[in-house]
């Protein structure tokens, strides 16, 4: 009888282990445990960009920092553990990013700009300030914020084109940028949202239209790391394979989301990772994936809780990270084909 009980116990543990392993393999996302909570306030205007109060940033080595009510935290092991680095920078942080050389750059709600050269152990205040509450790094190692550009790792900033001040910029290869502008032509009474394109790293801009020469209220979604860019007009999503010269429909699989969204702003971020694989984050319906360069989409929510998505980040191991109101999530497996092959 005792031996039968031991066998039954072993069989039970094996069954539970098998079920857990099968469930883990069926999940795309796994939640990262953190000593802090995520605080976010969704914004439903694409041109102002959703700005969660808790911001996740990652450098080229995969180190991550995030601000919270308690302060600024650092993780150097894919989110496995978090170290409190500074208690002064909490939810007053409005910009949090890494410079091309790996320094932490942050800006507070008062507009002050700070830098850390030692992963948040200490910060020094910079003499400059930002014109916009965002920073992007381009392929040349420069930093851009609005119509200002820095070529010295963010120590100084120079204004480029004073007529066009982008509310947001999408980066593509070969130095091409697309910028969303909401106040262009305001003095003349023309306050339509505009998408502009630059072929010289934001020095000069030209308007982009869905139909050549026709002024239309289109909105830039994102163009990160690929030559494919996306715009949204009302309840339709379009993609371009030539930096905005011509456009093709890109909403197969997203029709229901786009149609029920009152403002037609359901997708707020497109993120290209590898080859033809692209991810899209929505305002309230989670994350979608396309494996054919944006022609069609499918949901990617297994394991993900909290459908408002604040951003997408990819680390050197090919793991995809995102932030929702419920916490930080990491893909169970690498999402890039190169890393996935190594994993296998």
N, C-alpha and C positions, 0 to 999 in steps of 0.2 A: 504493500500500500504506500509506504514511504517513497519507494522507487517510482511508483506511478505518479505520485504527487510532484516529484522532482522533474520528471519528464513533462508533465503538464505545465509546470512553471517555466521550463526552458522553451516549450512551444509557445507559451503566451508571450514571453519576452521577445522571441524571434518574430512573432506576428506583429507586435507593436513596433519593433525596430523596422520591419519591412514596410509597414504602413507609413511611418514617419519618413523613411527614405523616399518612398514613392511620392508622398506629398511634397517633400522638398524638391524633388526633381520636376514636379509639375508646376512649381512656382517660378515665376520669372524674377520677382522681387523678394528681398528679405529686409526686414526692418533692422536698423542699427541701433543698439542700445546706447543712450547718451545720458550723462549726468545733468542735462538741462532740457527744458521744454522748448518747442518751436513756437514762435509767436509770429503771426502773419496777418496782414490786412489786405485781402484781394482788391485789386483795382481792375475795373472792367473797361478801361480805355486802352486800346492797343498802343496808341502813339505816345502815351505817358509811361508805358511799360508797367507790368505788375511789380510792385516792390515789397516783398516780404520784409518784415522788420528783422527777422532772423535771416541772415544772408550767408550762404555757403560759397566759399571760394577754394580753388585748387591750383597748385603750381604745377610746373612741368614734371616734377618728380612724384606727384600724387599726394603731397602734403596738403591737408585741408584745415581751414580755419572757419569758425562760425561764431557770430555774436549771439548773446542771449541775455536774459534778465540778470544773470549772475555775472556776466562778463564775456571775454573773448576766449574761446577754447581752440586747442590745436590737436589734430590727430595725424600721426605719421605712419599708421599701419592700417590703411583702408577703413578707418572708422572703428577699428577694434577697441581702441581706448582713446580717451580724451583728457587733455591736461589743461587746467585753467591757467591762462597766461597773463591776463590783465583784467582787473575789475573795473577800470574806468570806462572802458568801451563796452557799453551794453546795447540797449535798444536805441541809443542816440546815434548809432552808426548808420549812415545812409548809403555809403559806398564802401565796399570791401572787396579787394582784389589783390592779385600778385603782379608785380612789375615783370618785364621780360627777364630781368636778372635775378628774380626770385625774392625781392623784398615785398613785405606786406605793405600795401597802400590802403589807407582808409580815410574817409571824410565823415565828419559829424554833421548833425542837423544845424550847427552854427556855421558850416562852410569851411571849418578848419581842416587842413590836410596833414596827415601824420604818416610816418614811415618807420618800419622796423626792419633791421638788417639781420636779426637773429631769431626769426620765426616767432615774434611776439613777446620775447623776453623783456624788451624795452622799446620805447617809441620816442621819436623826436619829431617836433613840429616843423613842417615845411614852410617856406616863405610864400608859396603860391597857393591858390585856391581853385576850385573847379567851377566851370560855367554850367555844367550839367551834372546830374546825379548819377553818372555812369562813366566807366572807363573801359575801353577795349584795346587789346594789343594786336597790332597787325603783323604780317609776315616779315616785315623789315626790322622788327624790334622796336618800333615806335609805339607810343601810346596816344590815344585819341579820346577827347571828351568834348562833345559838342563840336564847335568849329575850331577848337584848339588842339594843337599837336605837340608832343614832347619827343625829342630824339635822344634825350639823355637820361632815360629810365625814370622819367617823371619829376626830375628836379626843377625843370623850367618848362614853360608852355608858351607857344607862339600861335597867334590867331591866323588862320588860313583865309578862308573866304568869308567875309563878314556879312554877305548877303544871304547865305544859307547856313543856318544853325540847326543841325539835325537833332531831333528828339531821341533818335536811336540810330545805330549803324549796324548793318549786317556785313560781315566780311566774307569775301570769296578769294580763291587763289588768283594769282597773277596781278595782285594789287588793285583789283576792282572792288569798290564798295558801293553799297546801296544805303541811302539814308532816308529816314522818315522825317518829314518837316510838316509842322502844323501851323506855323505862323507866316509862311511865305506869302508875300503880296498883301499883308494885312493892311498896309497903308492905303492900298487902292481898293479895299473892300473885298478882295478875293481871298477868303480864308479857308479855301478847300485844303484838305490834307493832300500832300504831295509826296511822291517817292522820287528821289534823285539818285543819279548814278555818277560815280567818279572813277576815272581810269588812272588818276595820278595821286593816289593816296590822300584824297580829300582836299587837294589844292583848288580844283575846279569841279563844279557840279553841273549836270544837265538833267532835265526832267525825264521821267520814265512814264510811259502811258501804256495801257492795255491795247488801245487802238491809236496808231500813230497820229500825233497832232491833236488828239481830242482830250480836253481837260476832264479828268474823271477823279472821283473821290475814292482812290484805291489806297490800301494800307499795307505797308511792308510787314511781313511776318518775321522772316529771318533767313539768313544765308550764311551758314557757318561751315567752313572747311570743304565745301564742294562748289562746283560751278553752277549748281541748280539753285535758283532763288524763287521765293514764293511771295505772292501778294494775295490779298483778300478784297473782294468787292461785294458789298452787301452780304449775301449768303452763299457766295461761291469762292472757291479756292483755285488759284491758277499757279502754274509753275513755268519757269523759263530755263531753257538749257543754254542760252547765249547771253546771260547777264541782263535780261530785260528787253531784248530787241523784239522777240516774239513770245507769245504766251499760249499755253495749252491747259485744258481742264485738269485739276488735280484733286478732286473731291470724292472720288469713288470710295465708298466705305465710310465717308464722313457726312453723307447727305442728311441723315437724321439729326446729327449734332448741329450742323450749320442751320438747318431749317427751324429748329425749335429755339435757337438762340435769338433773343429779341433784338439784339443789336448787330447780329452777324459777326460777332467777334469771338467765336467759340475756340479757335486755335490761336494761341498767342506766341508760340515758339516752334520753329522747325530746327532740328539739330542733326546734321549729317555726321556720320561716324566713319563709315568705311564703304568704298565702292558704291553700290546702289542702295545700301541700307540707310534709312533716314527715320528719325523719331520725331514725333510731334506732341507737344504738351498742350492741354486744353485748360480752359478756365474752371470747368467743373465736372469734366467727364474723364479725367485720367489721362493716360498716355496711349498714343497710337504708333504703329510701326509700319513702314513701307519697305519692301525689299526690291522694288522696281523703280527707284528714283522718283517716287511720289505719284505714280500713276494710280495706285490703289492703296488702301490702308486697312489695318485690322487693329482691334483693341489689344492692349498689353497691360492688363491690370491684375493679373494673378499674383496675389501676395501684397498688393498695394492698397493701403487704407488712406482715406482722405484724398478726394479727387481733385482738389485745387492743387495744381503743380506749379511751383515757383521757379523751376529751372532744371537743366540737365547738364551734367558734367561727366567727362570721360577721363579715367586715369590711365597711366602708361601700361597697366596690365590688361586694359580693355574692358574694365568693369565700368558700368554706367551707374551714376548716382543721381538721385533726384530728391527734392524736398517737398513734402506736403504738410498740411496742418497737423498731421499725426506724427511727423518725425522725418528722419533721414532714411532713405531706402537705397539699397545697393542691388544690382543684378546678381543673381545666383551664379551665373556663368558669364564669361567674357562675351561681348557683343560684336567685337571685330573679328573678321574671319581669320586673320593672322594669329591673334591671340587664342581664338577658339581651337585652331589647329594645334597650337603648342600645348593647350590644355589637354587635348585628346591624345 
